[in-house]
Structures are given as structure tokens and as C-alpha cells.
Amino acid sequence: MSQLACPRTESTHHRLHEFAKTALIKIFAHPYASVCELYCGGGLYMDKWDEAQIGHYMGIDVSSSGISQIREACESQRKAYTSEFFELDPCLENIEMHLQEKTNQADLVCCLQHLQLCFETEERARKLLQNVSSLLKPGGYFFGITPDSSTIWAKYQKNVEAYHNKSSSMKPNIVPNCIRSESYMITFEVEEEKFPLFGKKYQLKFASDISGETHCLVHFPSFIRLAREAGLEYVEIQNLTEFYDDNRAQFAAMLMNSGPNLVDPRGRLLPRSFDVLGLYTTFIFQKPDPDIAPPIMTPLLPETSYNHDEREWQGTSRRDDEKNGHTEPPPLGLGKINDQKGILGPGPADLRFSEAL
């Protein structure tokens, strides 16, 4: 076991999460690439960057202990790539002031954990994306994993609706703000009918964990809007169940080797794995390089999308067959991007939104 391996990787949740992050690194990292990892504390993926034969690694984290741990590991293991570390919060501080000539040097910027905490306020999310843009070279990619708010919000709305449809005599036995499965429990602080753009907090606790973690929902249309304002163009936001199905031929063996009870003999996700992976989504943005090719353009959203009364999400559900996860996705609607796959990190098929935002 690696010196930096996570001690809880035996749980279904951690094995699936580590698989997804490893798969993303394998897809994006390439030899001699310059990589910046945000919230890198713990250094859980240093071996993965080593395998990808990157040229330089830059780690940024708000925790001094996390930075110290990963720096010591790099020095003791004598990595093939060069590395440097910075203790700062990319949601609050101006990276250009700290790094100076080191900006616009990264081929890849990744955030494999904690992106959701940046959506506590619009200012924090905006600062993060501005910092990402300043770090990336033209043509570079910003990618990572975050909880899939579409799935979580739809499950929450389903619970609230079921609660209010129950007779009053049964209500004391039900907690409408709590989502439960055999693998996890999600608890919202307050009941709300509409999806706030920023600061909607919830606690996620997996059955294998001693305590839960507090997160904020990521409002994906706002994520895309702020990214574009920072000079980053949307490429894809895709639920991890779809990400796995799209890349099953390449990654099924990796997931099989992660331990038992994750996939069937044909490499298809088992129901519990599908349920856990469905809580997360990938996100991919690119900083356009006008000197190489026409930039990838994020389609313009209608101005009405940002009106206060229209920009909250109304979670709706479709069928009650979440466990198979192999139904054909219905079209999504969001202005001119209704035909693009995964635009809202839509989650498993029965939890997709049936109407345009």
C-alpha cells in the first residue's frame, strides 16, 4: 500500500471514488504535462501522476499540514517530476499575487475534492474560477469531480413531496429533509421548494464513515456562467454512472480490480455501485487557444435564465427504476444546449429533469 493511500479505501464509496479520480487522471494527464492540483492535501494521487509521466506538479491547499504531508512524500519517494507547493485558499486569495511568473503555466488544473465548498457564495466560486483561468495555458483543461446536485436535489424533492402527501398521522415518523439509502444519508438544513444558486448546505454521511461532511450544492448553470466570465469554456458535465458506461471498455478491469461487489462479470455496475456513483459528476472546461483552433464555445444561455424567479431548479423525477441505470436518457433543455449530453450532471436516468430550466 502506498504511503499516502487512504485508510478507508475498503468501503464501497471510497473504492468507487478513487476509481473515478484515477480514470480522469488517466484520460487527461500526458507525458511532460504541467499539472496544478487544487485542494491537494493528503497527496492521494501522487502515484497516479507518476504513472502518467507528467513533467511538473504544483499543489495548492489551504491546509499547512496537508501541504507538509504531500511535500514530504514527494521528497522521500523521489518522484520523476519536479514539484512545488503553495499554502493558500484558491477561493479567497489572488493566485497571481502569490505565484507571479508561474501563472499561465499549467496544461491541466484539476480539483478532485472540495469544489462544492466553493459554492457557499458566488464570490468564492468566482474567485476560484478566475484563479483557475490565470493558472492555465491557452488550450489547457480544468477538470475534476464534485457531488451531482441534480441527483441530490431530485432525491430531496422526491422525499419532500412524499412527506407532504402522507397523512398527518404518519408524518412524525418521516424526516422530509433526510435522504437515506443502504450506503449513505443526506440531510438538508432547511426545507426549500426552489434551488438556491449558492449556499444550499447539506450533510453527506456514508455508512462506512464515522461522521458526515457538510457540502454545498453546485448550481451547474451558474458554474458554467462564472467559468465563461473567467475565460473558460464549457466542455462537459457528466454523471459518473454515464462516465463509467461511456468508458467501460477501458476501465471495467480497473474497477473489477478495486475489489468485489462493485460490478458484475460483464463489467456493469451493480445496484449499490450505481447508487453511489450516481451521487457524483465530472466537470470539464477548457481555456481556449485562439492561435491553434477556433475555441470551444459555450452556447449562450437566454438572458431569462438569470432572472431571479426563473433560475432556481425545480427537481422532478421520472421512473422508479434507479437501480438498473441503463435507460435511454430523455433530452434536457437549457436554452440552446438542450442537445448536449450531461449539461446539468443529470444523474441516473429516472432523476433527470423533464423540463427546461
Backbone torsions as a table, in degrees:
resi	resn	phi	psi	omega
1	MET	NA	137.0	179.0
2	SER	-62.2	151.1	178.8
3	GLN	-57.5	-30.4	-177.0
4	LEU	-103.3	12.9	-178.3
5	ALA	-64.1	146.1	-179.5
6	CYS	-73.5	131.1	-176.2
7	PRO	-69.5	-10.4	-175.3
8	ARG	-109.0	18.4	-173.6
9	THR	-66.7	-9.1	-180.0
10	GLU	-73.9	-20.6	180.0
11	SER	-72.2	152.9	178.7
12	THR	-56.9	-45.2	-178.0
13	HIS	-58.6	-49.3	-176.1
14	HIS	-71.0	-34.9	177.2
15	ARG	-64.8	-41.2	179.4
16	LEU	-69.3	-41.2	-179.4
17	HIS	-65.0	-43.3	179.5
18	GLU	-65.6	-38.3	176.9
19	PHE	-58.6	-48.1	-176.0
20	ALA	-62.3	-42.6	-179.7
21	LYS	-66.7	-41.9	178.3
22	THR	-62.3	-41.3	179.9
23	ALA	-62.9	-42.6	178.6
24	LEU	-62.5	-42.2	178.6
25	ILE	-61.9	-41.9	179.5
26	LYS	-62.9	-34.9	-178.8
27	ILE	-72.9	-42.3	-171.1
28	PHE	-95.3	-36.7	-174.5
29	ALA	-72.9	144.6	179.9
30	HIS	-144.5	161.1	-176.8
31	PRO	-55.0	136.6	176.5
32	TYR	71.0	8.2	179.6
33	ALA	-68.0	148.9	172.0
34	SER	-98.4	121.6	-171.4
35	VAL	-119.8	135.9	171.0
36	CYS	-118.2	124.2	178.2
37	GLU	-109.7	122.1	177.7
38	LEU	-86.8	142.7	-177.2
39	TYR	53.1	56.9	-172.9
40	CYS	-87.4	-1.2	-173.2
41	GLY	-45.9	132.3	-178.9
42	GLY	99.8	-29.6	176.2
43	GLY	58.9	42.6	-174.3
44	LEU	-69.3	-16.0	-171.2
45	TYR	-117.1	15.7	-177.6
46	MET	-60.2	-38.6	178.5
47	ASP	-64.1	-34.4	-179.8
48	LYS	-67.3	-39.0	176.4
49	TRP	-66.5	-35.4	177.9
50	ASP	-61.7	-46.8	-179.8
51	GLU	-62.1	-31.9	180.0
52	ALA	-78.7	-6.2	176.6
53	GLN	60.8	40.6	178.0
54	ILE	-67.5	163.1	-177.9
55	GLY	-94.6	-35.2	-176.3
56	HIS	-147.8	141.8	-179.8
57	TYR	-126.0	132.1	175.6
58	MET	-120.8	120.1	179.9
59	GLY	-107.2	133.2	179.5
60	ILE	-126.4	128.6	178.9
61	ASP	-154.0	151.5	179.8
62	VAL	-80.2	-15.4	-175.0
63	SER	-96.9	123.3	178.5
64	SER	-67.4	-36.4	179.1
65	SER	-67.2	-38.7	177.3
66	GLY	-63.8	-41.9	178.7
67	ILE	-64.6	-42.5	-179.7
68	SER	-62.6	-40.9	-178.4
69	GLN	-63.2	-46.3	-176.6
70	ILE	-72.6	-33.6	177.9
71	ARG	-65.7	-44.6	179.8
72	GLU	-62.6	-38.1	179.8
73	ALA	-65.5	-42.0	179.7
74	CYS	-62.9	-41.6	-178.5
75	GLU	-68.7	-39.0	-177.4
76	SER	-74.9	-30.7	-176.5
77	GLN	-93.4	-6.4	177.2
78	ARG	50.5	64.9	-179.6
79	LYS	-62.8	152.3	179.7
80	ALA	-70.6	-25.0	-179.8
81	TYR	-96.0	156.0	174.4
82	THR	-79.4	159.5	-176.8
83	SER	-150.0	155.4	173.5
84	GLU	-152.7	157.0	-171.6
85	PHE	-137.6	147.4	-178.1
86	PHE	-136.1	130.3	178.1
87	GLU	-95.4	102.8	177.9
88	LEU	-164.7	163.5	178.9
89	ASP	-102.5	109.9	-177.2
90	PRO	-67.1	-8.3	175.3
91	CYS	-87.5	-15.9	-173.3
92	LEU	-120.9	-32.3	-172.5
93	GLU	-105.6	155.7	178.3
94	ASN	-86.2	109.4	-175.9
95	ILE	-63.4	-33.5	-179.2
96	GLU	-59.4	-35.0	-179.8
97	MET	-69.5	-30.4	-178.3
98	HIS	-86.6	-36.4	-172.4
99	LEU	-98.7	-24.4	177.8
100	GLN	51.8	-108.1	-172.4
101	GLU	-72.3	-4.7	-177.8
102	LYS	-86.2	-4.8	178.7
103	THR	-74.4	162.5	-177.7
104	ASN	56.8	34.2	-177.0
105	GLN	-118.0	-9.3	-173.7
106	ALA	-94.2	131.7	171.7
107	ASP	-74.5	-32.7	-177.7
108	LEU	-136.5	137.4	168.0
109	VAL	-122.0	129.4	-179.6
110	CYS	-127.3	152.3	174.7
111	CYS	-136.9	97.6	-174.0
112	LEU	-94.2	-2.9	176.0
113	GLN	-157.7	151.6	171.5
114	HIS	76.2	4.6	177.1
115	LEU	-55.9	-38.4	-175.8
116	GLN	-61.1	-27.9	179.6
117	LEU	-68.9	-20.6	178.6
118	CYS	-75.1	-11.0	-178.6
119	PHE	-98.1	23.9	172.5
120	GLU	-68.0	-35.6	175.2
121	THR	-140.4	159.9	177.6
122	GLU	-65.8	-35.4	-178.9
123	GLU	-63.1	-41.3	179.2
124	ARG	-65.1	-45.2	179.9
125	ALA	-63.8	-41.2	179.8
126	ARG	-63.7	-44.5	-180.0
127	LYS	-62.5	-41.8	178.4
128	LEU	-57.0	-48.3	-175.8
129	LEU	-70.2	-33.9	173.9
130	GLN	-63.3	-40.4	178.1
131	ASN	-66.6	-40.9	177.5
132	VAL	-59.3	-46.0	-178.9
133	SER	-62.3	-37.5	-179.6
134	SER	-71.3	-25.3	179.7
135	LEU	-79.6	-33.2	-171.5
136	LEU	-79.0	143.0	166.3
137	LYS	-72.9	155.4	170.0
138	PRO	-56.4	132.1	-177.0
139	GLY	92.7	-9.0	-178.1
140	GLY	-78.1	163.0	-175.8
141	TYR	-114.6	144.1	169.8
142	PHE	-113.3	121.0	-176.3
143	PHE	-143.9	165.2	177.6
144	GLY	170.1	-163.6	-177.7
145	ILE	-133.1	141.6	176.6
146	THR	-149.7	157.3	175.1
147	PRO	-54.9	142.5	-177.5
148	ASP	-86.9	101.6	-175.8
149	SER	-65.1	-28.0	178.8
150	SER	-63.5	-45.5	178.2
151	THR	-64.0	-49.7	-175.6
152	ILE	-64.1	-43.5	-178.9
153	TRP	-66.4	-39.4	179.1
154	ALA	-65.2	-41.6	177.0
155	LYS	-62.5	-41.4	179.7
156	TYR	-63.1	-47.4	179.6
157	GLN	-62.2	-36.6	179.0
158	LYS	-63.3	-42.5	178.8
159	ASN	-64.1	-46.5	-178.8
160	VAL	-62.2	-42.6	179.7
161	GLU	-63.4	-43.0	179.1
162	ALA	-63.2	-38.5	-179.9
163	TYR	-62.9	-46.0	-177.0
164	HIS	-74.3	-17.9	176.7
165	ASN	-85.7	-12.3	178.9
166	LYS	-75.0	155.0	175.6
167	SER	-68.8	154.1	-175.5
168	SER	-60.2	-28.6	-178.8
169	SER	-69.7	-21.2	-177.9
170	MET	-96.3	-15.7	-173.6
171	LYS	-58.8	-36.8	-179.1
172	PRO	-59.6	-19.9	-178.4
173	ASN	-90.4	1.1	-174.1
174	ILE	-124.3	137.3	174.5
175	VAL	-109.4	103.9	-172.6
176	PRO	-65.4	-26.3	-177.2
177	ASN	-85.9	6.5	-175.3
178	CYS	-117.5	125.6	176.8
179	ILE	-105.7	125.7	-177.3
180	ARG	-123.6	142.3	167.3
181	SER	-142.0	179.4	-179.7
182	GLU	-68.0	-17.7	-174.6
183	SER	-103.0	-25.1	-172.2
184	TYR	-156.2	168.2	172.8
185	MET	-137.4	130.7	179.1
186	ILE	-117.3	126.6	-178.1
187	THR	-125.1	124.5	176.2
188	PHE	-91.7	150.1	-177.2
189	GLU	-72.0	-45.8	-178.3
190	VAL	-136.6	155.1	178.3
191	GLU	-83.5	130.3	177.9
192	GLU	-137.8	146.5	-180.0
193	GLU	-85.8	-30.1	-176.7
194	LYS	-115.8	156.2	-176.4
195	PHE	-84.6	110.0	175.5
196	PRO	-68.1	147.1	-177.6
197	LEU	-67.7	-36.5	-177.2
198	PHE	-141.4	151.1	171.1
199	GLY	82.5	10.5	176.7
200	LYS	-80.8	105.3	-172.9
201	LYS	-96.1	149.1	174.7
202	TYR	-151.3	162.0	176.4
203	GLN	-112.0	131.2	178.6
204	LEU	-114.2	121.9	179.0
205	LYS	-128.6	122.7	176.3
206	PHE	-88.7	152.2	-175.2
207	ALA	-59.3	-28.6	-177.3
208	SER	-85.3	-9.0	-176.0
209	ASP	-97.4	147.4	-179.6
210	ILE	-70.6	-41.6	-179.1
211	SER	-134.7	162.9	-179.9
212	GLY	-90.7	172.1	176.9
213	GLU	-120.9	141.9	177.8
214	THR	-88.8	130.7	179.9
215	HIS	-127.2	170.9	169.8
216	CYS	-119.4	141.8	173.8
217	LEU	-64.6	142.6	176.2
218	VAL	-99.8	114.8	177.6
219	HIS	-81.5	103.0	-169.6
220	PHE	-62.4	-40.3	175.6
221	PRO	-59.1	-36.8	176.5
222	SER	-69.3	-37.2	176.0
223	PHE	-57.5	-47.9	-179.6
224	ILE	-65.0	-42.7	-179.3
225	ARG	-63.1	-48.4	-178.9
226	LEU	-66.8	-34.8	177.3
227	ALA	-63.2	-42.9	-179.4
228	ARG	-66.8	-38.7	176.8
229	GLU	-60.1	-29.9	179.6
230	ALA	-86.7	-2.4	179.0
231	GLY	94.1	21.5	178.7
232	LEU	-115.3	132.5	-179.1
233	GLU	-100.9	139.7	-179.9
234	TYR	-65.6	135.2	173.3
235	VAL	-112.8	-56.0	-178.4
236	GLU	-164.3	143.9	166.2
237	ILE	-127.6	119.2	-169.9
238	GLN	-138.5	129.2	177.0
239	ASN	-59.1	146.4	-175.2
240	LEU	-66.6	-24.1	175.8
241	THR	-66.9	-40.1	177.0
242	GLU	-72.4	-38.5	177.2
243	PHE	-57.6	-43.4	179.6
244	TYR	-66.9	-45.8	-179.2
245	ASP	-61.3	-39.8	179.8
246	ASP	-66.1	-28.4	-175.7
247	ASN	-116.0	20.7	-174.0
248	ARG	-59.9	-41.2	-178.1
249	ALA	-59.5	-34.4	-177.4
250	GLN	-83.7	-33.3	-168.4
251	PHE	-117.2	-1.5	-178.9
252	ALA	-59.6	-42.7	-178.8
253	ALA	-63.0	-37.3	178.8
254	MET	-62.2	-42.4	-179.3
255	LEU	-71.3	-35.9	176.3
256	MET	-62.1	-37.0	-179.3
257	ASN	-77.1	-9.8	-180.0
258	SER	-77.4	-10.9	178.6
259	GLY	137.7	170.6	-176.9
260	PRO	-76.8	166.0	170.9
261	ASN	65.9	29.3	175.2
262	LEU	-108.8	-40.9	-179.6
263	VAL	-135.7	161.5	176.9
264	ASP	-84.7	177.2	-176.6
265	PRO	-59.9	-20.1	178.8
266	ARG	-93.1	3.7	177.6
267	GLY	88.0	6.8	179.5
268	ARG	-84.8	144.7	-178.0
269	LEU	-63.4	133.6	172.1
270	LEU	-75.6	159.4	-173.6
271	PRO	-52.2	-42.9	-178.6
272	ARG	-66.7	-40.3	177.4
273	SER	-63.7	-41.6	179.0
274	PHE	-61.0	-42.5	-179.2
275	ASP	-63.5	-43.6	-178.0
276	VAL	-72.8	-47.5	179.3
277	LEU	-61.1	-32.7	-179.2
278	GLY	-64.7	-11.6	177.8
279	LEU	-80.5	-6.1	-173.6
280	TYR	-128.1	158.5	178.4
281	THR	-139.2	151.4	169.1
282	THR	-85.0	161.0	169.3
283	PHE	-142.1	141.3	-178.0
284	ILE	-139.4	126.7	173.6
285	PHE	-130.3	159.9	178.7
286	GLN	-133.8	142.0	171.7
287	LYS	-88.9	113.1	-173.7
288	PRO	-60.8	147.5	174.6
289	ASP	-118.7	98.4	-175.8
290	PRO	-66.2	-16.9	-178.5
291	ASP	-83.2	-14.3	-177.1
292	ILE	-102.3	-49.5	-176.1
293	ALA	-158.0	161.7	174.2
294	PRO	-55.6	134.1	-176.0
295	PRO	-66.9	150.2	169.8
296	ILE	-66.1	128.1	-175.4
297	MET	-110.2	128.4	171.8
298	THR	-72.7	122.1	178.7
299	PRO	-57.2	141.8	-179.8
300	LEU	-68.0	133.1	174.7
301	LEU	-84.2	144.7	176.5
302	PRO	-58.2	144.1	-178.2
303	GLU	-57.2	-31.2	-178.3
304	THR	-65.3	-17.8	179.7
305	SER	-62.0	-22.0	-175.8
306	TYR	-103.8	2.5	174.2
307	ASN	-65.7	141.6	-172.2
308	HIS	-57.9	-36.6	-174.6
309	ASP	-80.2	-12.9	-173.3
310	GLU	-114.1	-6.5	-171.8
311	ARG	-98.0	2.8	172.2
312	GLU	-82.8	152.0	-179.4
313	TRP	-87.7	140.5	172.4
314	GLN	-108.6	103.9	-176.4
315	GLY	-71.6	129.3	176.4
316	THR	-131.7	151.9	-180.0
317	SER	-119.6	162.6	-175.7
318	ARG	-113.9	-77.2	-174.9
319	ARG	-117.7	170.1	-176.9
320	ASP	-106.5	40.1	-176.4
321	ASP	-117.4	40.8	-173.9
322	GLU	-57.1	-30.6	-168.8
323	LYS	-71.1	-24.9	-179.7
324	ASN	-82.8	-40.3	172.4
325	GLY	66.7	15.9	-176.8
326	HIS	-119.0	26.0	177.8
327	THR	-81.7	157.1	179.4
328	GLU	-74.1	128.6	-176.1
329	PRO	-70.5	135.4	172.8
330	PRO	-75.2	161.3	-179.6
331	PRO	-68.2	146.9	174.9
332	LEU	-100.8	156.6	178.0
333	GLY	-126.8	124.7	173.1
334	LEU	-155.9	87.6	-178.0
335	GLY	60.0	-126.4	-176.1
336	LYS	-92.3	5.9	-177.3
337	ILE	-111.1	26.7	-176.3
338	ASN	-69.8	-15.1	-178.7
339	ASP	-99.2	5.4	-177.8
340	GLN	-94.9	131.2	-175.2
341	LYS	-68.1	134.3	170.6
342	GLY	74.1	16.6	-173.2
343	ILE	-58.9	-32.8	-179.3
344	LEU	-110.0	18.0	-175.7
345	GLY	53.9	58.4	-160.2
346	PRO	-71.8	-5.6	178.0
347	GLY	76.0	-175.9	179.1
348	PRO	-56.7	156.6	-167.6
349	ALA	-56.6	-37.8	-175.7
350	ASP	-77.0	-5.5	-179.9
351	LEU	-111.9	15.1	177.5
352	ARG	-72.6	154.1	176.8
353	PHE	-80.7	132.0	-175.0
354	SER	-88.0	-13.5	-176.5
355	GLU	-123.4	156.2	175.6
356	ALA	-67.2	151.0	177.8
357	LEU	-76.2	NA	NA
